[in-house]
């Protein structure tokens, strides 16, 4: 017998509501099945990008494929051996070719440091490396920082340090503060140079547990001042980006204002797009700016801007109508031009005949302590040679296994040194009676990484002061050379105007 439907308006309405509820519930559960926002274990899709943490099981972008596979292999090899986890936290997705190339280099540097650490005879614990993607411009830093915090306290992954932090902007500053002050996780910043993301005598514990290994913008300025003592302020002009919420730009502006004090002209200013990897209309802005530069008495131009804007400025300056030579001096982020395919057709603008020289303070350079260098206090040839050997080791075939690798722009070196420093701090507290250091043990270890306990990095000695900042760190001064399409070392300069003593004594030098 066929069942009859309830009769009457009220009963029919109830049936309709029940049907809607059932369909809605099915739709809800169906969404959970078919609209899964998980990219992989530990990685979630947010705003059309996959953010989160992976042990190498997930590849954030195709360029990272080879080196990510090596990280996974290395992590698998230490599984079950009570390893500690070190995270590399940098944006790992970008639409820009130059940024993707830099990402690869930083991951390569981190992996090589892990690979070396796990082959140091008798050194414990083993090192597990994870990649933490906080999204473009660290937009999802809080989500990823919380994920890392859980892995520091779950008793399984034993996260003991976060490294990387490669750009100095408001989001990365917030991430550093949250990780160190709120979650008590030690952080070793890599290519981060802004002066205001650091502990100091005025505020010694604003970022408790933060260690920095790159010379700050003010330290770079001190090295430049020592190197370019003959530069006359009357012959200088500052070109500066006024975009807000960018710590790198802010400290460069302050730094260059000090170096050019007494210059006859006010700075030429521009404002880059909110996303500093975009060009906007700045090509036209710089084209209009160049005639004013030509009419000034300046021969040295201090450029406070990021790489995309530097590229556009150099193109405009190369098209100038005045027959005047210029030296453009800028900060360490200029190294990006070496990996920027959009700059490929502009290398010839840097020849002697063109009259433009681009000089900048690099974070590291392979020739600073290379075979032809003179070894002395402040750096050692051994770590440089060791990193070079890792890149050409016959037993691992690293050049093929991790993808093309070039140390000249310094990013492999500085990230290798950041992870090496984190490992040094972790292992300082591991002895016969300590199987696993606590987070606080690692934080306390930063205070001892100086003097005889300094880290002899591939980019120079790393001697941390009582605030976790690198003391009188070597600053390579380089220029972009069109004949080699890369950075050529001019000299190694020092923030204090001279190299440290043989023991890297901090107290003796103030």
C-alpha positions as CSV (number, residue, x, y, z in Angstrom):
1,X,0.0,0.0,0.0
2,X,1.4,3.3,-1.0
3,X,1.8,5.7,1.9
4,X,-0.2,8.8,1.8
5,X,1.3,12.3,2.4
6,X,-0.1,14.3,5.3
7,X,-3.0,16.4,4.3
8,X,-3.8,20.0,5.1
9,X,-1.8,23.2,4.7
10,X,-0.1,23.0,8.0
11,X,1.1,19.4,7.5
12,X,2.3,20.2,4.0
13,X,4.3,23.1,5.3
14,X,6.0,20.9,7.9
15,X,6.9,18.4,5.2
16,X,8.5,21.1,3.1
17,X,10.5,22.5,6.1
18,X,11.7,19.0,6.9
19,X,12.8,18.4,3.3
20,X,14.7,21.7,3.3
21,X,16.3,20.8,6.6
22,X,17.4,17.4,5.3
23,X,18.8,18.9,2.1
24,X,20.5,21.6,4.0
25,X,22.1,19.1,6.3
26,X,23.2,17.0,3.3
27,X,24.6,20.1,1.7
28,X,26.5,20.9,5.0
29,X,28.1,17.5,5.2
30,X,28.6,17.4,1.5
31,X,30.6,20.7,1.7
32,X,32.7,19.1,4.4
33,X,33.5,16.2,2.0
34,X,33.8,18.0,-1.3
35,X,35.0,21.4,-0.3
36,X,37.9,20.3,1.8
37,X,40.3,23.2,2.4
38,X,43.3,21.0,3.2
39,X,46.2,21.0,0.8
40,X,48.1,18.3,2.7
41,X,48.7,17.2,6.3
42,X,49.6,20.4,8.2
43,X,48.9,22.6,5.2
44,X,45.6,24.5,4.6
45,X,44.3,26.5,1.7
46,X,43.6,30.1,2.8
47,X,42.9,32.8,0.3
48,X,43.9,30.8,-2.7
49,X,47.3,29.8,-1.3
50,X,48.4,26.8,0.8
51,X,49.9,27.9,4.2
52,X,51.1,25.8,7.0
53,X,54.0,23.4,8.0
54,X,55.4,20.4,6.1
55,X,58.2,18.0,6.7
56,X,58.9,17.8,3.0
57,X,55.8,15.7,2.2
58,X,54.2,18.7,0.5
59,X,55.8,21.0,-2.2
60,X,54.7,24.6,-1.9
61,X,55.8,25.5,-5.5
62,X,57.3,23.5,-8.3
63,X,60.7,25.3,-8.1
64,X,61.1,23.8,-4.6
65,X,60.5,20.2,-5.7
66,X,64.1,18.9,-5.7
67,X,65.2,20.4,-2.4
68,X,61.9,19.6,-0.7
69,X,62.4,16.0,-1.6
70,X,65.9,16.0,0.0
71,X,64.5,17.5,3.2
72,X,61.9,14.7,3.3
73,X,64.7,12.1,2.8
74,X,66.8,13.6,5.6
75,X,63.8,13.8,8.0
76,X,63.0,10.2,7.3
77,X,66.5,9.2,8.1
78,X,66.4,10.7,11.6
79,X,62.9,9.4,12.4
80,X,62.8,7.4,15.6
81,X,66.2,8.8,16.8
82,X,64.7,11.5,19.1
83,X,65.4,14.5,16.8
84,X,64.7,18.1,17.5
85,X,62.7,20.1,15.0
86,X,63.9,23.4,13.4
87,X,61.5,25.4,11.3
88,X,62.3,27.6,8.3
89,X,59.5,30.2,8.3
90,X,59.5,32.3,5.1
91,X,56.8,32.9,2.4
92,X,57.0,30.0,0.0
93,X,54.6,31.0,-2.7
94,X,54.9,33.9,-5.1
95,X,53.9,35.0,-8.6
96,X,57.3,36.7,-9.1
97,X,60.1,34.7,-10.6
98,X,62.8,36.5,-8.6
99,X,61.1,35.9,-5.3
100,X,60.7,32.2,-6.1
101,X,64.4,31.9,-6.9
102,X,65.2,33.5,-3.5
103,X,62.9,31.1,-1.8
104,X,64.7,28.1,-3.4
105,X,68.0,29.5,-2.3
106,X,66.9,29.9,1.3
107,X,65.5,26.4,1.5
108,X,68.7,25.1,-0.1
109,X,70.8,26.9,2.6
110,X,68.6,25.5,5.4
111,X,68.8,21.9,4.0
112,X,72.5,22.0,3.6
113,X,72.9,23.1,7.3
114,X,70.6,20.3,8.3
115,X,72.6,17.8,6.2
116,X,75.9,18.9,7.7
117,X,74.6,18.9,11.2
118,X,73.3,15.4,11.0
119,X,76.8,14.2,9.9
120,X,78.8,15.9,12.7
121,X,80.4,13.0,14.5
122,X,79.1,12.5,18.0
123,X,76.8,15.5,18.0
124,X,73.3,15.1,19.3
125,X,70.3,15.5,18.9
126,X,69.6,14.9,15.2
127,X,68.0,17.7,13.3
128,X,64.6,17.5,11.7
129,X,63.8,20.4,9.4
130,X,60.3,21.6,8.5
131,X,59.1,24.3,6.1
132,X,56.6,26.8,7.4
133,X,54.8,29.0,4.9
134,X,53.1,32.0,6.5
135,X,51.7,33.2,3.1
136,X,52.5,36.2,0.9
137,X,54.0,39.0,3.0
138,X,53.4,36.9,6.1
139,X,49.7,37.4,5.8
140,X,48.8,34.2,7.7
141,X,51.6,34.4,10.2
142,X,49.4,33.9,13.2
143,X,47.8,30.7,12.0
144,X,51.3,29.2,11.2
145,X,52.9,30.5,14.4
146,X,50.1,28.8,16.4
147,X,50.8,25.6,14.5
148,X,54.5,25.8,15.3
149,X,53.7,26.6,18.9
150,X,51.8,23.3,19.2
151,X,54.7,21.4,17.8
152,X,56.9,22.9,20.4
153,X,54.8,21.5,23.3
154,X,53.2,18.3,21.9
155,X,56.1,16.1,23.2
156,X,56.5,14.6,19.8
157,X,58.0,17.0,17.3
158,X,60.1,18.9,19.8
159,X,60.3,22.1,17.9
160,X,63.1,24.1,19.5
161,X,63.8,27.0,17.1
162,X,62.2,29.0,14.2
163,X,64.6,30.4,11.6
164,X,64.2,32.4,8.5
165,X,62.1,35.7,8.9
166,X,63.5,37.0,5.6
167,X,61.8,40.4,5.2
168,X,61.4,43.3,7.6
169,X,57.8,44.3,7.5
170,X,55.0,44.8,10.0
171,X,53.7,41.3,9.6
172,X,57.0,39.6,10.1
173,X,57.7,41.8,13.2
174,X,54.4,40.7,14.7
175,X,55.3,37.1,14.0
176,X,58.7,37.5,15.8
177,X,57.1,39.2,18.8
178,X,54.3,36.6,19.0
179,X,56.7,33.6,18.7
180,X,59.3,34.9,21.2
181,X,57.2,37.0,23.7
182,X,53.9,35.1,23.7
183,X,54.9,31.5,22.9
184,X,58.5,31.6,24.2
185,X,59.9,30.0,21.1
186,X,63.5,30.9,20.2
187,X,63.9,32.6,16.8
188,X,67.0,33.0,14.7
189,X,66.3,35.6,12.0
190,X,68.2,35.2,8.7
191,X,68.2,38.0,6.1
192,X,66.4,40.5,8.4
193,X,68.2,43.8,8.7
194,X,65.7,46.4,10.1
195,X,67.1,48.1,13.2
196,X,63.7,48.1,15.0
197,X,63.1,44.4,15.1
198,X,65.7,43.7,17.7
199,X,66.4,43.8,21.4
200,X,68.4,46.7,22.7
201,X,69.6,48.3,25.9
202,X,66.5,50.4,26.0
203,X,64.2,47.4,25.7
204,X,66.3,44.2,26.3
205,X,63.5,41.7,26.3
206,X,61.0,43.0,23.8
207,X,61.7,39.9,21.7
208,X,62.9,37.4,24.3
209,X,64.7,34.5,22.6
210,X,65.4,36.4,19.4
211,X,68.9,36.0,17.8
212,X,69.9,37.9,14.6
213,X,72.8,37.0,12.5
214,X,72.7,39.6,9.7
215,X,74.2,43.0,10.2
216,X,71.4,45.6,10.7
217,X,70.9,48.5,8.4
218,X,72.7,50.8,10.9
219,X,75.6,48.3,11.0
220,X,75.7,48.3,7.3
221,X,75.8,52.1,7.3
222,X,78.7,52.0,9.7
223,X,80.6,49.7,7.3
224,X,79.7,52.0,4.4
225,X,80.8,55.1,6.2
226,X,84.2,53.4,6.9
227,X,84.5,52.2,3.3
228,X,83.2,55.4,1.6
229,X,84.9,58.0,3.9
230,X,85.7,60.1,0.9
231,X,82.1,60.6,-0.1
232,X,81.1,64.2,0.2
233,X,77.5,64.9,1.4
234,X,77.4,67.9,-0.9
235,X,77.6,65.4,-3.8
236,X,74.9,63.1,-2.6
237,X,71.2,62.7,-3.1
238,X,68.7,60.3,-1.4
239,X,66.0,58.6,-3.5
240,X,63.5,57.0,-1.0
241,X,60.4,55.0,-0.9
242,X,57.9,56.4,1.6
243,X,55.6,53.3,1.7
244,X,54.4,52.6,5.2
245,X,54.6,49.5,7.4
246,X,58.0,48.5,5.9
247,X,60.7,48.3,8.6
248,X,63.5,47.8,6.0
249,X,62.6,51.0,4.2
250,X,62.1,53.0,7.4
251,X,65.6,52.1,8.7
252,X,67.2,52.7,5.3
253,X,65.7,56.2,5.2
254,X,67.1,56.9,8.6
255,X,70.4,55.4,7.8
256,X,70.9,57.3,4.6
257,X,69.7,60.6,6.2
258,X,72.7,60.3,8.6
259,X,75.2,59.4,5.9
260,X,74.1,62.4,3.7
261,X,73.7,65.0,6.4
262,X,74.4,68.3,4.8
263,X,73.3,67.3,1.3
264,X,72.0,70.4,-0.6
265,X,68.9,68.7,-1.9
266,X,66.0,67.1,-0.1
267,X,65.3,63.5,-0.9
268,X,63.5,62.6,-4.1
269,X,60.5,60.5,-2.9
270,X,58.2,57.9,-4.4
271,X,55.7,55.5,-3.0
272,X,55.7,51.9,-4.1
273,X,52.5,49.8,-4.3
274,X,51.2,48.0,-1.2
275,X,52.6,44.8,-2.6
276,X,56.2,45.9,-3.2
277,X,56.7,43.2,-5.8
278,X,54.5,45.1,-8.2
279,X,55.7,47.9,-10.5
280,X,52.7,50.1,-10.5
281,X,53.4,53.4,-12.4
282,X,56.8,53.9,-11.0
283,X,58.6,53.6,-14.4
284,X,57.0,56.9,-15.4
285,X,57.6,58.4,-11.9
286,X,61.4,57.6,-12.1
287,X,61.5,58.9,-15.7
288,X,60.2,62.2,-14.5
289,X,62.6,62.2,-11.5
290,X,65.8,61.7,-13.5
291,X,66.0,65.2,-15.0
292,X,65.9,66.7,-11.5
293,X,68.7,64.3,-10.5
294,X,70.7,65.4,-13.6
295,X,70.3,69.0,-12.7
296,X,71.6,68.5,-9.1
297,X,75.3,68.4,-8.1
298,X,74.9,64.8,-6.9
299,X,77.2,62.0,-8.2
300,X,76.4,59.5,-5.5
301,X,72.7,58.4,-5.1
302,X,71.5,56.6,-2.0
303,X,68.5,54.5,-2.9
304,X,66.2,53.5,-0.1
305,X,63.9,51.0,-1.9
306,X,63.3,47.4,-2.6
307,X,64.5,45.4,-5.7
308,X,61.6,45.9,-8.1
309,X,61.8,49.7,-7.6
310,X,65.6,49.6,-7.8
311,X,65.3,47.9,-11.2
312,X,62.9,50.4,-12.5
313,X,65.0,53.3,-11.2
314,X,68.2,51.9,-12.9
315,X,66.3,51.6,-16.2
316,X,65.2,55.3,-16.0
317,X,68.7,56.4,-14.9
318,X,70.2,54.5,-17.8
319,X,68.0,56.5,-20.2
320,X,69.1,59.9,-18.8
321,X,70.0,62.7,-21.2
322,X,72.8,64.1,-19.1
323,X,76.3,62.8,-19.6
324,X,77.1,62.3,-15.9
325,X,78.4,59.2,-14.1
326,X,76.6,58.0,-11.0
327,X,77.2,55.6,-8.2
328,X,74.0,54.1,-6.7
329,X,74.4,52.9,-3.2
330,X,71.7,50.8,-1.5
331,X,70.9,48.0,1.0
332,X,71.3,44.3,1.0
333,X,68.0,43.5,-0.7
334,X,69.6,44.7,-4.0
335,X,71.0,41.1,-4.3
336,X,67.6,40.2,-5.8
337,X,68.6,41.8,-9.1
338,X,71.0,38.9,-9.7
339,X,68.1,36.4,-9.9
340,X,65.5,38.8,-11.5
341,X,65.0,37.8,-15.1
342,X,63.4,41.1,-15.8
343,X,66.8,42.7,-15.2
344,X,68.5,40.4,-17.8
345,X,68.3,43.0,-20.5
346,X,69.6,45.8,-18.3
347,X,73.0,44.5,-17.2
348,X,74.6,46.5,-20.0
349,X,73.4,49.7,-18.4
350,X,76.1,49.0,-15.7
351,X,79.1,49.1,-17.9
352,X,81.9,51.7,-17.5
353,X,80.7,53.4,-20.7
354,X,77.2,53.8,-19.3
355,X,78.6,55.5,-16.2
356,X,76.4,53.7,-13.7
357,X,77.8,51.7,-10.8
358,X,75.5,49.9,-8.3
359,X,77.2,49.2,-5.0
360,X,75.5,47.7,-2.0
361,X,76.1,46.1,1.4
362,X,75.7,42.3,1.0
363,X,74.6,40.0,3.8
364,X,77.3,37.5,2.7
365,X,79.5,36.7,-0.2
366,X,81.5,33.6,-1.0
367,X,84.7,35.5,-1.7
368,X,84.8,37.2,1.7
369,X,86.5,34.1,3.1
370,X,87.3,32.3,-0.1
371,X,90.5,30.7,-1.3
372,X,92.0,34.1,-2.5
373,X,91.0,36.0,0.7
374,X,93.3,36.8,3.6
375,X,92.0,35.0,6.7
376,X,91.9,37.1,9.9
377,X,89.7,37.9,12.8
378,X,86.0,38.1,11.9
379,X,85.8,35.2,9.5
380,X,87.3,31.8,8.6
381,X,88.0,30.0,5.4
382,X,87.0,26.6,6.8
383,X,83.2,27.1,6.9
384,X,83.2,28.8,3.5
385,X,85.1,25.8,2.0
386,X,82.8,23.4,3.8
387,X,79.7,24.9,2.3
388,X,81.3,24.9,-1.1
389,X,82.1,21.2,-0.7
390,X,78.6,20.4,0.3
391,X,77.4,21.9,-3.0
392,X,79.8,19.8,-5.0
393,X,80.0,16.6,-2.9
394,X,80.3,13.6,-5.2
395,X,78.6,11.3,-2.8
396,X,75.4,13.4,-2.6
397,X,75.5,15.0,-6.0
398,X,74.0,18.1,-4.4
399,X,74.0,20.4,-7.4
400,X,71.7,18.0,-9.2
401,X,69.7,16.9,-6.2
402,X,68.7,20.3,-4.8
403,X,68.5,22.3,-8.0
404,X,70.7,25.1,-9.4
405,X,72.5,26.8,-6.5
406,X,74.4,30.1,-6.5
407,X,76.1,31.5,-3.4
408,X,76.9,34.9,-4.9
409,X,73.7,36.7,-3.8
410,X,74.3,35.6,-0.2
411,X,70.9,34.0,0.5
412,X,72.1,30.4,0.6
413,X,75.0,31.5,2.9
414,X,72.9,33.6,5.3
415,X,70.2,30.9,5.7
416,X,72.8,28.2,6.1
417,X,74.4,30.2,8.9
418,X,71.0,30.9,10.5
419,X,70.1,27.2,10.8
420,X,73.7,26.4,11.8
421,X,73.4,29.0,14.6
422,X,70.1,27.5,15.8
423,X,71.7,24.0,15.8
424,X,74.7,25.4,17.8
425,X,72.3,26.9,20.4
426,X,70.3,23.7,20.7
427,X,73.3,21.4,21.1
428,X,75.0,23.7,23.6
429,X,72.6,22.3,26.2
430,X,72.7,18.7,25.3
431,X,75.0,16.6,27.4
432,X,75.1,13.1,28.9
433,X,72.3,14.0,31.4
434,X,70.1,16.1,29.0
435,X,68.3,14.2,26.3
436,X,66.2,17.2,25.0
437,X,66.8,20.9,25.8
438,X,63.8,23.0,26.8
439,X,62.8,26.1,24.9
440,X,64.2,28.2,27.7
441,X,67.5,26.3,27.5
442,X,67.9,27.2,23.9
443,X,66.9,30.9,24.5
444,X,69.6,31.0,27.3
445,X,72.2,29.6,24.9
446,X,72.1,32.6,22.7
447,X,73.9,34.5,25.5
448,X,76.9,32.2,25.2
449,X,77.4,32.3,21.5
450,X,80.4,34.7,21.5
451,X,84.1,34.5,22.3
452,X,85.3,30.9,22.2
453,X,81.7,29.8,21.7
454,X,81.1,32.0,18.6
455,X,79.6,30.4,15.5
456,X,82.1,30.4,12.7
457,X,79.6,30.9,9.8
458,X,80.2,30.7,6.1
459,X,79.5,34.5,6.0
460,X,81.8,35.4,8.9
461,X,81.9,35.0,12.7
462,X,78.6,35.3,14.5
463,X,79.2,36.7,18.0
464,X,76.0,37.4,19.7
465,X,75.8,40.2,22.3
466,X,73.7,40.2,25.4
467,X,70.7,41.3,23.4
468,X,71.0,38.5,20.7
469,X,72.4,40.8,18.0
470,X,75.5,40.1,15.9
471,X,78.5,42.1,17.2
472,X,80.6,43.9,14.6
473,X,79.6,41.3,11.9
474,X,81.5,41.4,8.6
475,X,79.8,43.4,5.9
476,X,80.8,42.6,2.3
477,X,80.7,45.6,0.1
478,X,80.0,44.5,-3.5
479,X,79.1,45.9,-6.9
480,X,77.0,44.5,-9.7
481,X,79.3,43.5,-12.6
482,X,77.8,43.0,-16.0
483,X,80.7,40.8,-17.2
484,X,79.8,38.0,-14.7
485,X,76.1,39.0,-14.3
486,X,76.6,39.0,-10.5
487,X,78.0,40.6,-7.5
488,X,81.8,41.1,-7.2
489,X,83.4,41.7,-3.9
490,X,85.0,45.1,-3.4
491,X,86.1,44.6,0.2
492,X,84.9,43.4,3.6
493,X,84.0,46.3,5.9
494,X,83.1,46.5,9.6
495,X,80.4,48.4,11.5
496,X,83.0,49.6,14.0
497,X,85.4,50.6,11.3
498,X,87.8,47.7,12.1
499,X,87.7,43.9,12.5
500,X,87.0,42.3,15.9
501,X,89.9,41.0,17.9
502,X,90.9,37.3,17.7
503,X,88.5,36.4,20.5
504,X,85.6,38.4,19.1
505,X,85.5,40.3,22.5
506,X,82.4,42.3,22.8
507,X,83.2,44.2,26.0
508,X,86.5,45.5,24.8
509,X,84.9,47.2,21.8
510,X,81.9,48.7,23.5
